[in-house]
Amino acid sequence: MMHRTLLIGLVFMKAVTGTAFDIPKLNDGEWDKAFRVDLLVPVDTPLRARHEFSASARLGWNDAGLLVQVTVTGNVCNESEKLDELWKGDSVEIYLSPAPDSPDRCQWVIAPGLDPRFPDGRFYLHDYRQTAALKKLPSDIVASTRRTETGYVLDALLPWSSLAIEPALGREVTCQIMVSNFVRPGEPQDHLVWYPMYGAYSDSRKMCRLRLVNEADAPVVARGWGRVDFWAERTEFDVL
């Protein structure tokens, strides 16, 4: 049976339609008012049982930057030794770009600091800013991690100043979130993403559009995939 994937990640979500999610302005600790993404999903591997590996996210903003909270469930204990290879171990990657068609992107990879060998959280910037003036701007983030009974929660602030973004109501930016889970040596990692494709490091269109507002959009509570079976002349959908 021949299948062709026409849509990866029809999510009762707007990422593949080109419209933006509304994310609210937050004060400290107001995560209950944030925009919710209740399920990050794999791109090309089966979805594991929730207790084995799962992740969700909340987003907001303030005058200093984009606020991201990621909750991860699973056996998290193996982080990369090399700072520029944090993506090879248990980690969270957050991408930010000033516009859907912008050539400038920042990719922060954050290790949660739950590996006994590396008890302090670490981060590394993969700098894809193409504009010379932007590459001179500071890009340090503020991040903290707390262990939970089932995994960890990561809070991060990505500074607008790293991309010369002027925050204002109605302003749009783009963002991608990817959570990586180390399985065992020699085996591919498990990845969960928000925008349902890889490639955000080279293409800001492979991120979700965010609109800065005062009140959060409706939460993303389901994700799905659609495909066409040409032989049977039918469309099939899987919904999570």
Phi, psi and omega in degrees: 000130184261129178238149171230126180283118178262334184214118176258113175088050165287110200241018193050042189217167189258000188301320184270357181261352178087002177263169189256152170272139176274121176244139191270158171282132186237149166269173181305129174078007183271044183295338179293343179260001185286165172284132187253136168240102192281350183207113167274150190229157174284156177271314189222019177229160180297151176283124179284164173301145187304322182286340180279314179193114177207162182204151175221170183214157171226145183224149174200192179206160168218187184293339183273328183177187177277130180259126182228130173238126181240128177251124185240134175245134178149178179277093186254110182202007184232105182246150183292142179287320184279132184298319182278005177235029179301333181295344180281344180245192176300125187193167173235129176252131177233126180252145177218136177221148184285349180193157182300332182252016184282142175278354185260128182215146170242138177236109176262128175251125186240123172266133189288344180081031180256353174285126181305336179285336184226076187288347179258136176299143180228155174218159179218138177263122166266109191269109177249026175285124182266333181285125187303318182296324181290325183296343180273352184278148177295150187223018179292141178253166172249123183216147176215151182230141172230136180285145174240176179295336184244359182166242180201164174236129179248127172250132181219146171240119179261118189290132173301327185298338181293339180232017179054039178274129175263106184290135179199153178302130180094346179293142178247141173225176176235151185211147170226146177234132174224130178251130182246141181234118176288129182266291175195158182306135177087353179250148178298149175290159166269139178232141171236137185229164173269287173296129194279042174210156170272170173109011181297333181297335183242358186207108182290350175285347177264041175226168176271139177278134180240134176248128182280118184221188179264333182233144186289148171292167174300143184290155172275114185243354179213153177227157180200169177231144174239147178208159180248129172262103186292326181293318181273353180055053179213159176253136182239146179226140170246130182238133178251000000 
